[in-house]
């Protein structure tokens, strides 16, 4: 699992920081609705909202998972009525057990 996640994380890094055209062409073959405008918008949003790399100011990087951040997001979704209160817990939703980084670094 760690090897898979390491490759997955590397793939996102290369996609966002390199030339994504080969990956985009593969996606287009399976999703005819995806076009260059879609990929441009998607990439811009991922970068704008730090969805791939995370927020460097908070020490985040590719593949990191902040358990406190996820707990806050669960709470926000409950407040918005997107999740029933108490139905999803942090323990059920996320683990850092299989990530290639050390658990101590990820819990910060």
N, CA and C atoms as a LAMMPS dump frame, in Angstrom:
ITEM: TIMESTEP
0
ITEM: NUMBER OF ATOMS
324
ITEM: BOX BOUNDS ff ff ff
-5.0000000000000000e+02 5.0000000000000000e+02
-5.0000000000000000e+02 5.0000000000000000e+02
-5.0000000000000000e+02 5.0000000000000000e+02
ITEM: ATOMS id mol type element x y z
1 1 1 N 0.814 -1.176 0
2 1 2 C 0 0 0
3 1 3 C 0.873 1.261 0
4 2 1 N 1.942 1.232 0.793
5 2 2 C 2.832 2.402 0.818
6 2 3 C 3.452 2.668 -0.551
7 3 1 N 3.836 1.598 -1.26
8 3 2 C 4.433 1.764 -2.585
9 3 3 C 3.4 2.357 -3.552
10 4 1 N 2.166 1.881 -3.483
11 4 2 C 1.109 2.417 -4.336
12 4 3 C 0.894 3.902 -4.04
13 5 1 N 0.785 4.25 -2.773
14 5 2 C 0.561 5.651 -2.399
15 5 3 C 1.744 6.528 -2.782
16 6 1 N 2.95 6.007 -2.645
17 6 2 C 4.138 6.767 -3.053
18 6 3 C 4.06 7.076 -4.551
19 7 1 N 3.677 6.077 -5.357
20 7 2 C 3.545 6.284 -6.802
21 7 3 C 2.392 7.239 -7.119
22 8 1 N 1.29 7.109 -6.403
23 8 2 C 0.129 7.978 -6.6
24 8 3 C 0.501 9.436 -6.322
25 9 1 N 1.186 9.656 -5.214
26 9 2 C 1.612 11.002 -4.823
27 9 3 C 2.589 11.562 -5.857
28 10 1 N 3.533 10.74 -6.301
29 10 2 C 4.493 11.175 -7.318
30 10 3 C 3.768 11.541 -8.609
31 11 1 N 2.747 10.759 -8.963
32 11 2 C 1.956 11.048 -10.157
33 11 3 C 1.273 12.401 -10.079
34 12 1 N 0.677 12.721 -8.922
35 12 2 C 0.052 14.036 -8.754
36 12 3 C 1.083 15.145 -8.86
37 13 1 N 2.238 14.941 -8.243
38 13 2 C 3.293 15.958 -8.292
39 13 3 C 3.719 16.209 -9.737
40 14 1 N 3.956 15.139 -10.482
41 14 2 C 4.366 15.294 -11.875
42 14 3 C 3.251 15.908 -12.718
43 15 1 N 2.013 15.546 -12.436
44 15 2 C 0.882 16.09 -13.189
45 15 3 C 0.754 17.595 -12.96
46 16 1 N 0.87 18.014 -11.71
47 16 2 C 0.662 19.429 -11.377
48 16 3 C 1.873 20.305 -11.662
49 17 1 N 3.07 19.75 -11.576
50 17 2 C 4.267 20.56 -11.754
51 17 3 C 4.938 20.348 -13.109
52 18 1 N 4.533 19.301 -13.817
53 18 2 C 5.155 18.987 -15.097
54 18 3 C 4.194 19.195 -16.251
55 19 1 N 4.332 18.373 -17.261
56 19 2 C 3.485 18.435 -18.446
57 19 3 C 2.386 17.383 -18.32
58 20 1 N 1.145 17.805 -18.074
59 20 2 C 0.054 16.851 -17.855
60 20 3 C -0.582 16.32 -19.133
61 21 1 N -0.069 16.698 -20.29
62 21 2 C -0.758 16.379 -21.55
63 21 3 C -0.935 14.875 -21.779
64 22 1 N 0.044 14.05 -21.45
65 22 2 C -0.094 12.601 -21.668
66 22 3 C -1.214 12.034 -20.798
67 23 1 N -1.269 12.449 -19.548
68 23 2 C -2.347 12.003 -18.66
69 23 3 C -3.703 12.496 -19.119
70 24 1 N -3.752 13.736 -19.574
71 24 2 C -5.014 14.299 -20.057
72 24 3 C -5.529 13.53 -21.272
73 25 1 N -4.631 13.138 -22.16
74 25 2 C -5.043 12.382 -23.354
75 25 3 C -5.641 11.033 -22.967
76 26 1 N -5.07 10.379 -21.971
77 26 2 C -5.629 9.108 -21.504
78 26 3 C -7.029 9.302 -20.915
79 27 1 N -7.187 10.369 -20.153
80 27 2 C -8.496 10.654 -19.562
81 27 3 C -9.522 10.953 -20.655
82 28 1 N -9.133 11.711 -21.649
83 28 2 C -10.041 12.059 -22.754
84 28 3 C -10.575 10.818 -23.468
85 29 1 N -9.744 9.786 -23.589
86 29 2 C -10.173 8.559 -24.259
87 29 3 C -11.335 7.892 -23.527
88 30 1 N -11.355 8.031 -22.209
89 30 2 C -12.402 7.406 -21.396
90 30 3 C -13.519 8.364 -21.011
91 31 1 N -13.308 9.649 -21.212
92 31 2 C -14.319 10.645 -20.852
93 31 3 C -14.369 11.707 -21.938
94 32 1 N -15.235 11.512 -22.918
95 32 2 C -15.296 12.464 -24.028
96 32 3 C -15.729 13.871 -23.624
97 33 1 N -16.283 14.03 -22.438
98 33 2 C -16.688 15.365 -21.967
99 33 3 C -15.485 16.187 -21.502
100 34 1 N -14.392 15.503 -21.208
101 34 2 C -13.184 16.207 -20.761
102 34 3 C -12.491 16.809 -21.977
103 35 1 N -12.239 18.102 -21.913
104 35 2 C -11.523 18.771 -22.998
105 35 3 C -10.437 19.653 -22.398
106 36 1 N -9.681 20.327 -23.251
107 36 2 C -8.565 21.132 -22.76
108 36 3 C -9.014 22.238 -21.811
109 37 1 N -10.173 22.837 -22.068
110 37 2 C -10.69 23.87 -21.159
111 37 3 C -10.987 23.288 -19.78
112 38 1 N -11.539 22.085 -19.761
113 38 2 C -11.818 21.404 -18.494
114 38 3 C -10.528 21.197 -17.712
115 39 1 N -9.499 20.671 -18.377
116 39 2 C -8.237 20.396 -17.689
117 39 3 C -7.566 21.679 -17.205
118 40 1 N -7.664 22.735 -17.968
119 40 2 C -7.098 24.016 -17.556
120 40 3 C -7.79 24.517 -16.297
121 41 1 N -9.128 24.503 -16.324
122 41 2 C -9.895 24.945 -15.158
123 41 3 C -9.583 24.073 -13.943
124 42 1 N -9.606 22.759 -14.136
125 42 2 C -9.349 21.831 -13.041
126 42 3 C -7.966 22.068 -12.435
127 43 1 N -6.948 22.167 -13.273
128 43 2 C -5.592 22.388 -12.78
129 43 3 C -5.458 23.697 -12.033
130 44 1 N -6.072 24.746 -12.569
131 44 2 C -6.024 26.05 -11.897
132 44 3 C -6.669 25.989 -10.517
133 45 1 N -7.794 25.279 -10.399
134 45 2 C -8.487 25.18 -9.115
135 45 3 C -7.691 24.364 -8.107
136 46 1 N -7.092 23.281 -8.581
137 46 2 C -6.279 22.447 -7.692
138 46 3 C -5.121 23.261 -7.121
139 47 1 N -4.493 24.066 -7.95
140 47 2 C -3.381 24.9 -7.493
141 47 3 C -3.887 26.043 -6.605
142 48 1 N -4.937 26.724 -7.041
143 48 2 C -5.475 27.859 -6.292
144 48 3 C -5.851 27.486 -4.865
145 49 1 N -6.476 26.325 -4.699
146 49 2 C -6.959 25.926 -3.374
147 49 3 C -6.044 24.926 -2.667
148 50 1 N -4.818 24.79 -3.166
149 50 2 C -3.819 23.916 -2.53
150 50 3 C -4.318 22.488 -2.355
151 51 1 N -5.048 21.965 -3.332
152 51 2 C -5.628 20.635 -3.188
153 51 3 C -4.641 19.511 -3.483
154 52 1 N -3.602 19.787 -4.217
155 52 2 C -2.624 18.747 -4.517
156 52 3 C -1.456 18.774 -3.567
157 53 1 N -0.85 19.935 -3.454
158 53 2 C 0.363 20.076 -2.655
159 53 3 C 0.078 20.465 -1.217
160 54 1 N -1.036 21.077 -0.983
161 54 2 C -1.309 21.55 0.359
162 54 3 C -0.773 22.957 0.549
163 55 1 N -0.877 23.45 1.745
164 55 2 C -0.475 24.808 2.084
165 55 3 C 0.924 24.788 2.699
166 56 1 N 1.899 25.25 1.938
167 56 2 C 3.285 25.248 2.416
168 56 3 C 3.441 26.048 3.705
169 57 1 N 2.642 27.098 3.879
170 57 2 C 2.72 27.921 5.092
171 57 3 C 2.359 27.106 6.339
172 58 1 N 1.607 26.027 6.147
173 58 2 C 1.232 25.165 7.273
174 58 3 C 2.068 23.886 7.305
175 59 1 N 3.146 23.866 6.503
176 59 2 C 4.034 22.712 6.486
177 59 3 C 3.494 21.536 5.692
178 60 1 N 2.464 21.766 4.876
179 60 2 C 1.876 20.681 4.089
180 60 3 C 2.657 20.481 2.799
181 61 1 N 2.552 19.28 2.262
182 61 2 C 3.209 18.936 1.005
183 61 3 C 2.417 17.794 0.38
184 62 1 N 2.805 17.393 -0.812
185 62 2 C 2.135 16.277 -1.475
186 62 3 C 2.083 15.062 -0.556
187 63 1 N 0.932 14.428 -0.505
188 63 2 C 0.788 13.18 0.228
189 63 3 C 0.611 13.3 1.717
190 64 1 N 0.64 14.505 2.236
191 64 2 C 0.454 14.66 3.667
192 64 3 C -1.025 14.686 3.986
193 65 1 N -1.352 14.216 5.158
194 65 2 C -2.726 14.152 5.597
195 65 3 C -2.784 14.702 7.012
196 66 1 N -3.513 15.786 7.181
197 66 2 C -3.638 16.391 8.496
198 66 3 C -4.926 15.893 9.146
199 67 1 N -4.775 15.044 10.154
200 67 2 C -5.956 14.513 10.831
201 67 3 C -6.783 15.612 11.501
202 68 1 N -6.144 16.601 12.139
203 68 2 C -6.954 17.687 12.698
204 68 3 C -7.739 18.45 11.62
205 69 1 N -7.151 18.625 10.453
206 69 2 C -7.833 19.314 9.361
207 69 3 C -9.046 18.512 8.887
208 70 1 N -8.891 17.2 8.777
209 70 2 C -10.005 16.346 8.368
210 70 3 C -11.113 16.39 9.403
211 71 1 N -10.744 16.386 10.673
212 71 2 C -11.75 16.461 11.738
213 71 3 C -12.536 17.772 11.627
214 72 1 N -11.848 18.862 11.328
215 72 2 C -12.52 20.149 11.134
216 72 3 C -13.444 20.103 9.935
217 73 1 N -13.005 19.464 8.847
218 73 2 C -13.831 19.37 7.648
219 73 3 C -15.095 18.541 7.904
220 74 1 N -14.967 17.468 8.676
221 74 2 C -16.142 16.665 9.042
222 74 3 C -17.131 17.536 9.81
223 75 1 N -16.621 18.301 10.765
224 75 2 C -17.471 19.191 11.558
225 75 3 C -18.165 20.233 10.68
226 76 1 N -17.422 20.791 9.728
227 76 2 C -18.008 21.783 8.826
228 76 3 C -19.124 21.167 7.979
229 77 1 N -18.9 19.948 7.491
230 77 2 C -19.924 19.281 6.681
231 77 3 C -21.164 18.954 7.518
232 78 1 N -20.96 18.633 8.788
233 78 2 C -22.098 18.42 9.685
234 78 3 C -22.876 19.716 9.854
235 79 1 N -22.154 20.814 10.096
236 79 2 C -22.801 22.118 10.276
237 79 3 C -23.593 22.542 9.045
238 80 1 N -23.12 22.158 7.861
239 80 2 C -23.797 22.504 6.611
240 80 3 C -24.92 21.53 6.264
241 81 1 N -25.066 20.481 7.073
242 81 2 C -26.098 19.492 6.811
243 81 3 C -25.729 18.486 5.733
244 82 1 N -24.448 18.434 5.371
245 82 2 C -24.002 17.495 4.351
246 82 3 C -23.719 16.113 4.925
247 83 1 N -23.477 16.066 6.228
248 83 2 C -23.291 14.801 6.944
249 83 3 C -24.158 14.818 8.191
250 84 1 N -24.782 13.693 8.51
251 84 2 C -25.518 13.632 9.776
252 84 3 C -24.532 13.727 10.949
253 85 1 N -24.875 14.482 11.965
254 85 2 C -23.995 14.671 13.121
255 85 3 C -23.629 13.329 13.744
256 86 1 N -22.332 13.126 13.944
257 86 2 C -21.827 11.933 14.601
258 86 3 C -21.76 10.689 13.732
259 87 1 N -22.266 10.737 12.525
260 87 2 C -22.29 9.559 11.65
261 87 3 C -20.886 9.204 11.143
262 88 1 N -20.101 10.23 10.798
263 88 2 C -18.742 10.015 10.313
264 88 3 C -17.77 10.522 11.362
265 89 1 N -16.891 9.646 11.806
266 89 2 C -15.875 10.047 12.775
267 89 3 C -14.51 10.058 12.088
268 90 1 N -13.586 10.753 12.679
269 90 2 C -12.233 10.806 12.134
270 90 3 C -11.655 9.392 12.017
271 91 1 N -11.911 8.571 13.018
272 91 2 C -11.366 7.212 13.029
273 91 3 C -11.922 6.369 11.877
274 92 1 N -13.167 6.63 11.482
275 92 2 C -13.772 5.902 10.374
276 92 3 C -13.366 6.481 9.017
277 93 1 N -13.024 7.765 8.995
278 93 2 C -12.809 8.465 7.733
279 93 3 C -11.367 8.475 7.244
280 94 1 N -10.4 8.395 8.15
281 94 2 C -9.019 8.599 7.7
282 94 3 C -8.024 7.859 8.571
283 95 1 N -6.908 7.516 7.947
284 95 2 C -5.768 6.951 8.655
285 95 3 C -4.495 7.395 7.938
286 96 1 N -3.448 7.538 8.696
287 96 2 C -2.143 7.848 8.108
288 96 3 C -1.252 6.604 8.106
289 97 1 N -1.822 5.493 8.49
290 97 2 C -1.057 4.254 8.666
291 97 3 C -0.287 3.838 7.422
292 98 1 N -0.828 4.06 6.25
293 98 2 C -0.21 3.551 5.036
294 98 3 C 0.549 4.598 4.232
295 99 1 N 0.541 5.832 4.692
296 99 2 C 1.238 6.871 3.949
297 99 3 C 2.741 6.7 4.06
298 100 1 N 3.468 7.119 3.026
299 100 2 C 4.918 6.915 3.043
300 100 3 C 5.679 7.85 3.972
301 101 1 N 5.025 8.82 4.556
302 101 2 C 5.67 9.73 5.508
303 101 3 C 5.568 9.143 6.912
304 102 1 N 6.278 9.707 7.86
305 102 2 C 6.177 9.218 9.233
306 102 3 C 4.874 9.704 9.848
307 103 1 N 4.298 8.899 10.694
308 103 2 C 3.026 9.227 11.322
309 103 3 C 3.15 10.498 12.161
310 104 1 N 4.241 10.655 12.873
311 104 2 C 4.41 11.854 13.719
312 104 3 C 4.336 13.127 12.903
313 105 1 N 4.971 13.154 11.747
314 105 2 C 4.967 14.35 10.891
315 105 3 C 3.553 14.629 10.381
316 106 1 N 2.81 13.577 10.062
317 106 2 C 1.484 13.74 9.492
318 106 3 C 0.447 14.179 10.5
319 107 1 N 0.638 13.884 11.765
320 107 2 C -0.35 14.237 12.776
321 107 3 C -0.287 15.701 13.167
322 108 1 N 0.768 16.388 12.792
323 108 2 C 0.945 17.801 13.167
324 108 3 C -0.056 18.674 12.442
